[in-house]
């Protein structure tokens, strides 16, 4: 039996007791146990399925226990991927209800169309503002400047 399989078979209450005892005996031991349990996803999001999560979906696992940066970078990676390609998200898994799946896909398509229209509207506003500012600049530049004559005695 591999050490990993042995460690995976240990129930959560024993891990908690070992961590508490580790903190009591010598705090780095407790900290190491805490780091291992969090790092091995023993107490991660997958272990805590709460309300609002789909019962038939599974979170993909990165390579290794923590992947490159672990769960701490997941919100950053998600935000980066969303900002890079809003319309290139993978299709949602089927829910098992054909009517709901059709409604969801139609609503998402409609929202993506509205988002494209809004982005186009903002671009037109930016261009109009830039044109107005440029026209004002050119008008000010073409206007002759009157230099007052400051000759003494006049």
URWOZI-V192532 format. One record per helix or strand of 2 or more residues. SS is the DSSP state (hx for helix, st for strand). FROM is the first residue (numbers start at 1). LEN is the number of residues. Records with the same first field share a line. If there is no record, write none. Layout:
SS: FROM-LEN  FROM-LEN
This chain:
hx: 3-6  12-14  27-13  71-14  98-45
